[in-house]
Amino acid sequence: MKNYKLKLQHLYVIYLICHLFFSIQSNAQTNLDKVYQGITFDDVMIKEVRKGFDVNLFIERVKNDTTFYKAFKTLRLHSFTMYNDIEMVDENDDIKASYNSITQQVVQQNCRKMLVEKEKTTGDYYTKKKALNYHTAKLYEHLFFTKGTVCGADNIVGKNKQRGTTKYEEQLRLLIFNPGKRISGIPGLGDNMAIFEEPFRKKYDFKLSKQDYFGDSCYVFTAAPKKEHVDEVVINELKTWFRAKDFSIIARDYSLSYKTFFYDFDVVMKVKLKNMGESLVPYDIQYKGNWHVFTKNREKASFTSIFTDFE
């Protein structure tokens, strides 16, 4: 009987220890959930949080980042070689027009111009009068090509808009460089882009992990819609690699789609950046898109842009 009571006491002590341990673990997890609600962490990030990583500050960096936009503006300040490959396809994904070229941007005394080394087109990429026949091609040239000589460029983010900047261009800039922010003036789409604000925030799952990306330690932030809201949102996925040492964006993948009576689109973009001196610049951009606007022909296109030989 005495041995039996002793065993019961031992079991009770073990029970108390286990209960205390799991209570501590449960409370710690509960505290994490309260502070960082709506965000899933991998094991590495849980350890970082416990060491003092400020998640709320990081989310503000995600929402207000300017390094990505600045990297594209920095392209205007350097000489480089650019490889351009654009394909327009039909409804069966057969190529109906294409553009392939090697261009050089030359920068001297804060003025830039573009030289075309090689150029090849197929199909009806150009009209008979040498005008661009597709809106995707016009957008590409607007973003990456320079006509004539342009002077006085800078890479300052946040300054007043340059004279001649249209509302459309500003909306396009936000869509490409600040996905996740509200865009005014686009019915049905603009508010839906604000994935960090209610009521759209609750429709997304957010994840934060830490990984190596081509030799750089990075915080990887991913936003993706919950299954029950997939058909209601614009951003299908937004995945961004922030370099851990300075929180600069060095890669971003995003997938956007939306459908209304007047327009629909389904776009996937992947962008990689690298350092040029002390500045970041894009060096690999891939795009695949399918979009249609009421009264205009549907366009399905893909393009790849490679930037090399920076000076």
N, C-alpha and C positions, 0 to 999 in steps of 0.2 A: 504493500500500500504506500509506504514511504517513497519507494522508487517511482511509483506511478505519479504521486504528487509532484515529485521533483521534475519529471518529464513534462508535466503540464505547465509548471513554472517556466521551464526552458522554452517551450512552445509559445507561451504568452509573451516572453521577452522578445523572441524572434519576430512574433507578430507585430509588437510595438515598433521594433526597429524597421521592419518592412513598411509598416503603415506610415511612419515618420518620413522614410526615404521617398516613398511614392507621393506623399503629400507635398514634400519640398519640390520634387520634380514637376508635379501637377501645377503647383502655385507658380513656379518659374515659367512654365509654358503658358499659363494663363496670363501672367504679366506681359510676356512677349506678345501674346495675342491682343491684349488691350492696347499696348503701345503701338503695335505695327499691324493693326487690323487690315485685313484685305490683301496682305502681301505674304507670299510663301517664300521661305528661305531654304537654301540648301544647307547641308551640315557645316560647310566652311563659313557661310555668312552668319549662322547662329553663333559660332565662336567669335566672329568679328564683332557682332552686336554686343556680346557679353564683355568684350574688351573695350567697348566704348564707341563703336561705329555709330554715327548719328544718321539713322535712316530718314528721319523727317527732313534733315538738311539735304540729304542725297536726293530725295524726291523733288525738293525745290530746284535742285540743279537740273534734274531731268526736265522739269516743266519750263525752266527759264534758260536753258542752254543757248549759248551763242557761238560756241566753238565750231559747230557744224556749218553754220551759215558763213562764219568768218573764213573757214577753209576754202569755200567756193569763191568768196570775194578775193582771197589771196591769189587765186589763179590769174587775176588781172595784172598782178605785179611781177610775174616771172615769164621768162622765155621758156618754151617747152615744145616737145613734139607730141602730136595727138593722132591716135589711130581711131578712125570713125567707121563703124559698120552698122548700117540701118537696113532692116528688111520689113517690107509691107506685105502682108499675106492676105489671102482670100478666106472665105468661110471654111474651106477645107485645109487651111494652113499651108497652101501652096504659095510660093513666093510670086508676087505679081509685079513688084518693083523693089529695087534695092539701091543703096548708095554705099560706096566704099572709098575712103580717101585717107591720105596722110597729110596732115596740115602742120604748120609751124606757127607758133605765136612768137613774135619778136618784140621785146620791150627795150626801148632806149629812151633815156631821159624822161621817164614817167609817161611815155606814149607807147601804145601797142598797135600792132597791125598783124594780120594773118596772111601767111603765104600757103598756097596749095601746091604740094609737091606732086601728088598723084591723085587722080580722081577717076572713078568708074561708076557708071549708073546702068541700071537695066530697067526695062518696062517703062511705065509712065511716071517715073519719079519726078521728072520735069515736064512742064507743058511745052508746046512747040515754041513758045516765046521765052523759054528758059526760066519760067516761074515755077515755084514749088507747087506740086499738085496735091500735097497732103498736109493736114494740120499738124500731125506729129512731126513732120520734117520742119515745119515752120517753128514749132516750139523748140526743137533741137537747135536750130540755128540761133534762135533768140537767146538760148541759155549759154551756148558754147562758142559760137563763131563771132568774129569781129569783121565788120565791113568798113573799109577805109582805115583811117588812122584815128584812134581815140586817145585822148590825153586826160590827165588829172584823176586817174582812178585811185582808190584807196581801199583798205579792207576794214575800215571802221564800221562796227555794228552799232546801230542805235541812233545814228545821226539823222538829220532831216532827210526826207526823200529827195532824190535828185529831180530837177525840173523835167517834166515829161513822163514821170512814173505814173502809170495808170492804176486804177483800182483793180483791174484784172491782174496786172503784174504783181501787186501787193498780195492778192489772194493766192496767186500761184506760188509766190515766195513762201507764204505761211504753210501751204499745203506740202511743199517739198522739204522745207528746212525746219519747220516747227510742227510736225505732226503731233496731235494731242492738244493743240490750242484751238480755241474758238475762232472761226473765220466769219466775219460779218458780211452780210450782203449776198449769201448763197442760200436761198430757201431750202430747208430740209437737210442740208449738208453741213452748213457752218456750225450750228450748235452741236451736231452729232460728233464733230471732231474733238470736242472737249471731254476727253475720256477721264480726266482727273477731277471733273466736276459732276455733281449730281444733276440729273438722274442717271447720267451715263456711267459714272464711276462704278455703280453697283452692278453694271452689266458685264464687267471685265474681271478677269483674274490677273493678278500682278505677281511676278516672280522676280526674285533677286538672287543671283548666284555669283560665284567668283571662279574664273577660268583663265587659262593662258590663251592668248590669241596671237599667233605668230611671234612668240617670244615676249609679249607684253602681258603682265598680270592685269586682268580687267574685271570690273564689276559689270555683270551682264543683267540688264533690266529688260524684262519681257512683259508685254501686255497683250492679252488675247481674250476674245469674248467668251463668256460662259455659253455652254451648249444651247441653253434655252433662248439666248439672245443673238445667236449668230446671224439671223436674217434681219435684225433690226439696226445693226450698227454699220459704220463706215470702215473702221480700222479692223481688219481681220487679224493682223499681227503687227506688232511694233517691237523690234528687238534691237537693242543698242548696246555696244561694247564701250564702256567708259574706262580709259586707262587709269589704273589705280593710283599712280604716282601724282597725277595732276587733274584727273577727272575729265580730260579731253575725250571727245568721241573719236574713235579710230575705225569704227564700222557701224553700219546701220542697215537692217533689212526691214522693209515694210511692205505690207499687202493691204490695198484699199479696194473696196467695191461698194457700189450703191446702185439702186435702180428706182427710177420714177417714170411717170408717163412721158416726161419731156427729155430725159437723158438717163444713161446708165454707163457705168464704167467698171472695169476690173483690172487693176494695175498692181504689178509687183516690181519693186526696185531694190537693188542691193548696191551699197556704196562702201568702198574701202578708202581709208585715208592713211597718209604717212607724213613724216616730218620732212620738211625742206628747210634746212637750217633750223631756226627756232620756231618756224610756223608749220601748221598742218595744211596739207593740200590733198584733194582727192586724186587717186591714181587709177581707180578701176570702178566704172559705173555700168551697171547692167539694168536694163528695163524691158519689161514685157507688158503690153497693155492692149485692152480691147475696150473701145468706148464708142458711144453713139449719142449724138445730139439731134433732137427733133428737127426735121427738114434737111439734115445733112447725112452723107453716107457714113456707114459704120467703118471704123478704122481699127485694124488689128496690126500691131507692129511690135518689133523688138529692136533694141539697139545696144551696142557695147561701145564704151569709150575708154580708151587706155591713154594715160598721160605719162610720158617719159622724158628723160634728158632735160630735167629742170635746171635752170641757171638763175 
